[in-house]
Amino acid sequence: MKASNYPCAAESASPSSELAVLRINVTESYVVAEWSRRLGCTPGELRATAAAVGNVAADIEAHLRPARDAAQEQDALRAAFVDAHEQPVGTSIVRDG
């Protein structure tokens, strides 16, 4: 079994397989805090996701990614909207293409 790059995660492998699976122990608050920071979610979101998809780190990350990507897209759109409206009067926005 190879070593994990992620502390605070348990690794398990079946005797017939050398593939390790990272699992997040959502009963330990320090583990939840660390993984929440790494995944960019709240501890509650992490626990709710683990309840929905299980405690495998890759599954939790895959489940959270669409929400995180959508939030980042909304932030970028909001920033672009604010920037466009903060330009001085009489200037125009030049678009490429």
C-alpha positions, 0 to 999 in steps of 0.5 A, a space after each residue: 500500500 502506498 503512502 497518502 499525500 493527505 494526512 488525516 485520511 484513512 487508507 484501506 485496500 482489499 487484500 487482492 488489490 494494491 489500490 488505496 482508497 482515501 476515506 474521510 473520517 467525518 466523526 473527527 472534527 479536526 479531520 473535517 476541518 482540514 478536509 473542509 479547508 482543502 475542498 473549499 466547503 463548510 464542515 456541514 457541507 462536507 458531512 452532508 456530502 459524505 452522508 449522501 455519497 459515502 466517505 471516499 475522498 474522491 467521491 466527496 470531491 467529485 460531488 462538491 466540485 460542480 457546486 464549487 465551480 458554479 460558485 466561482 463562475 457566479 463570483 466571476 460574473 458578479 465581479 465583471 458586472 461590478 467592474 463594468 458599472 464602475 467605469 467612469 461616465 463617457 467610457 465604453 467597453 471594448 470587446 474583442 472578436 
